[in-house]
Amino acid sequence: MPESPKRQFSVYLPTELIRRVKHASVDADESLSSFVERVLEDHLRRSGATSEERSR
């Protein structure tokens, strides 16, 4: 399946959380963007969010 085009967006997070996420991406040997994308997709999949809900 072809990959969707990527877009950038900003979120504001606590400094400590940013540090932890950056370290976790290094530990997972993934870019920060890839890591965050995977973690968010995993969370949405587990929570039962539908594709339609995710595209809003």
C-alpha positions in Angstrom: 0.0 0.0 0.0 1.5 3.4 -0.9 2.4 5.7 1.9 0.2 8.8 2.6 1.8 12.2 2.1 3.2 13.6 5.3 2.3 16.9 6.8 3.8 18.7 9.8 1.9 20.0 12.8 2.9 21.4 16.1 1.8 20.3 19.6 2.8 21.6 22.9 4.0 19.1 25.4 5.8 19.2 28.8 9.5 19.3 28.5 10.0 16.1 30.4 7.7 14.2 28.1 9.5 15.5 25.1 12.8 14.3 26.5 11.3 10.8 27.3 9.9 10.5 23.8 13.1 11.5 22.2 15.0 8.9 24.3 12.4 6.2 23.5 12.8 6.9 19.7 16.6 6.5 20.0 16.1 3.3 22.1 13.8 2.0 19.4 16.3 2.9 16.7 13.6 5.0 14.9 13.4 8.6 13.8 11.4 10.7 16.1 8.7 11.2 13.4 8.5 7.4 12.7 8.4 6.6 16.4 5.6 9.1 17.2 3.6 7.9 14.1 3.9 4.3 15.2 3.0 4.9 18.8 0.0 7.0 17.9 -1.2 4.5 15.3 -0.8 1.7 17.9 -2.8 3.6 20.5 -5.6 4.4 18.1 -5.8 0.8 16.9 -5.9 -0.5 20.6 -8.6 2.1 21.5 -10.8 1.0 18.6 -10.8 4.3 16.8 -11.9 3.8 13.2 -10.1 5.1 10.1 -12.8 7.7 9.6 -12.3 9.0 13.1 -8.6 9.2 12.6 -8.9 11.2 9.4 -10.8 14.0 11.1 
